Amino acid sequence: MSEEKARFGPAGKAESFAAMGYKRQTDLAEYLEKFSLDAFEYQCGRGLRVNEETVAQLGVLCREKGIALSLHAPYYISLSSLEEEKRQNSIGYIVESAKIAKLLGADRVVIHSGSCSKLSREEALELAKGTLGEALKAVDEAGLSDIRLCPETMGKVNQLGTLEEVLALCALDERLIPCIDFGHLNARTFGQSNGREAYTAILDAIADKLGTERGKYFHAHFSKIQYTDKGGEKCHLTFADTKYGPEYEPLMALLAERGLCPRIICESAGTQSEDAQTMKRCYEAEKQRKTL
């Protein structure tokens, strides 16, 4: 992980992709360049069916423009399922996701860890640790050890994926990178993971638990998210929303001050490219201010 800057980009195609006249998946590289974005997360959340030729071509075009790629694995992966068959299937989905990532030229695969179901959080975490350990071995056996797996913090209270749980999963192996979803954390804490103090605690926790390297180059998702008083995450919003958080400005300031270089993927509802661009401009302004 040698890149010395924070990177920004969208999760999947924003509404403006088609509105600007783009149609082909391979047009994404040119589209992202118009927004001066340098990251993109390919979405396989609903399944792993892809056109291999198109995926490979997209990867080449993005590399030519300096766009770093990641891939989101299927949402139905559950590392903590009570059913052995579902856990084994999840390992298979992770390996297949890593294969597509390799074809794409992506170096990171974001994965969900599952729910707590009828288990205690501690029991669910132990199950997830075991499954993730097996997944790492399977990825290695498939010759894909250069693909980093990124367990994601989750937005619903009944899901496995608090900050502490994700860091515990990532502590299993130094190749595991946390995907810190700031919107999810804010939703599952009912608005308490927002602002400079909260962001400072999150960044400190990553570095304290996983060390300087992963504390500097972590993966991230960011969007404003509506939440309910009991369940947590309800739906993704855009930066135009003024009721729900989290706010991106304090985080951009902290990243610049600390010299951190995460890859931040925006998951706004339809405006993810525009909002990613907004964050990048804010971050660059903070970096410029730091040098004055």
Buried (B, 14 or more C-beta within 10 A) or exposed (E): EEEEBBBBBBBBBBEBBEEEEBEEBBBBBEBBBEBEBBBBBBBBBEEBEBEEEEBBBBBEBBBEEEBBBBBBBBEBBBBBBBEEEBBBBBBEBBBBBBBBBBBBBBBBBBBBBBBBBEBEBEBBBBBBBBBBBBBBEBBBEBEBEEBBBBBBBBBBBEBBBBBEBBBBBBBBEEBBBBBBBBBBBBBBBBBEBBBEEBBBEBBEBBBEBBEEEBBBBBBBBBBBBBBEEEBBBBEBBBBEBEEBBBBBBBBBBBBBEBEBBBBBBBBBBBBBBBBBBBBBEBBBBBBEEEEE
